[in-house]
Amino acid sequence: MATLNYSSTFLFLLLSTVLHVLLLGCSGKVEAYRFEEMTANLQRRSHVVSLSSLIPTGVCSTPAQGAKTSSGLLQVAHKNGPCSPLKEGNAKLHDFRQLLIDDQARVKSIHSKISNKDPLEDSAVKVPATSGQSLGTGNFVVTIGLGTPKKPCTLVFDTGSDLTWIQCQPCVGQCYSQQDPIFNPSASSTYSNISCNSASCNQLQSATGNSRPCGSTCIYQVQYGDGSYSVGYFAADTLTLSSSDVFPKFKFGCGENNQGLFGTADGLLGLGRDPVSTVSQTSQKYGKLFSYCLPSSTSSTGFLAFGSQVGTSSKAQYTPLLTDSNNPSFYFLTITGISVGGKSLSISQSVFTTSETIIDSGTVITRLPPAAYSALRTAFRQAMSKYPTASAYSLLDTCYNLNGYSTVSIPTIVLHFSGGANLNVDQSGILVQASSTQYCLAFAGNSAATDVAILGNMQQQTHEVVYNVAGGKLGFGAGACS
Ligand SMILES: *[C@@H]1O[C@H](CO)[C@@H](O)[C@H](O)[C@H]1NC(C)=O
């Protein structure tokens, strides 16, 4: 079935190319060339990777350009790299092992949330059953403005959760240390509390699954799978994304008690699809259309774009964006097959229908159904058989000792989605340097066939990922950032 799908996709591409050549007179050479290049890329069997390119340089190759003036376009940087506006953690968070432990905690909490299993029964994650917000924290940050006069806030952005929150004064519980001064609501002339008896407060409570006692002011509480949390007042203030994109009465959490793995970021930007998310709250202007490009290393930058900025840097291939009424915040997709080294793997279609699949900006390593991962690993190991193997590293079980090599030839990996969209994974999302001697395949398998599969951020790198929420489709546009 998977083979069939792939060959029909190929046939479609071939026919389109022929059509394009026939139409060359009117369509122009540049576009035809682009299309042929895309087709050729799909058939490519290997990447020749310079190993030094997998090691971040410690210097930002695309430094922050100050305040972006372009409407709806924000610069994205890895939380802990030299391009991050946060200057803390270069040394502290280069612990890849810890990153994978946090990643596993996030995945476990997503799995227990989507399977509707009581997470308290799962000894590995302690998420209160009342909390609907169960996930870990993302790795990429953007800077937005909040309040009047506006204060810059650097936030981790996350398509796997909805509520945007920042740390707020006074920290009645505890606040973790952040780089910017902690937001002071009384210094903003446009700040207001949201009343407990309001529709927004009810909506928030159903979104977060909390039922807090109702005082005068609405209280929110979000808890993440890794033990991180934020508690405070549900509030409204002016959100500024660029000089022309200003959103009065934007609803967010003003957190007076916060703890967790947010680095020195000021909080979190929720890009899920619930009414409380940033996507929904800015829908009048942007029509529930946004995209991002995640850079391939901590030493380069990408972007987060809203509305008309979307799709200006790449031509995307689309797959239907699906919803699951039991898990309305998440973005669901359908994987139909996988190709390694230009050859479609024989994986029964039922493997991809036994579990659902989501795309998530906060999960690092893609998690595949066990049978799909096993087929991918076998093909990858075959293609890499000339290189010496190394021991497994955390959840990555296919590693190589590449000491002494300056370049390696690794097979291409293409993920195929319903509707014919292909994600030709960038080399940075295929082989990752885990330690000085271990370079590992950057994919992992789920333990149960029914666990939701997750398209993680490492495999999304360098593609513009277009979320056309209103149009019900999701696109991948290659080569949008480096
Ligand atoms: C918001 O509510 C808190 C708690 O009731 C209160 O301390 C604060 O003054 C309120 N802020 C405004 C602007 O009403």
The ligand as an SDF file (V2000), in Angstrom:
LIG
                    3D

 14 14  0  0  0  0  0  0  0  0999 V2000
   -5.7280   42.0200   39.8240 C   0  0  0  0  0  0  0  0  0  0  0  0
   -6.1200   41.1430   40.8840 O   0  0  0  0  0  0  0  0  0  0  0  0
   -5.1800   41.0660   41.9440 C   0  0  0  0  0  0  0  0  0  0  0  0
   -5.7350   40.0460   42.9330 C   0  0  0  0  0  0  0  0  0  0  0  0
   -7.0620   40.2730   43.2460 O   0  0  0  0  0  0  0  0  0  0  0  0
   -4.9940   42.4240   42.5740 C   0  0  0  0  0  0  0  0  0  0  0  0
   -4.0050   42.3390   43.5840 O   0  0  0  0  0  0  0  0  0  0  0  0
   -4.5490   43.4340   41.5150 C   0  0  0  0  0  0  0  0  0  0  0  0
   -4.4830   44.7310   42.0670 O   0  0  0  0  0  0  0  0  0  0  0  0
   -5.5470   43.4310   40.3570 C   0  0  0  0  0  0  0  0  0  0  0  0
   -5.0600   44.3190   39.3250 N   0  0  0  0  0  0  0  0  0  0  0  0
   -5.8550   45.1980   38.6910 C   0  0  0  0  0  0  0  0  0  0  0  0
   -5.1860   46.0780   37.6610 C   0  0  0  0  0  0  0  0  0  0  0  0
   -7.0480   45.2650   38.8940 O   0  0  0  0  0  0  0  0  0  0  0  0
  1  2  1  0
  1 10  1  0
  2  3  1  0
  3  4  1  0
  3  6  1  0
  4  5  1  0
  6  7  1  0
  6  8  1  0
  8  9  1  0
  8 10  1  0
 10 11  1  0
 11 12  1  0
 12 13  1  0
 12 14  2  0
M  END
$$$$
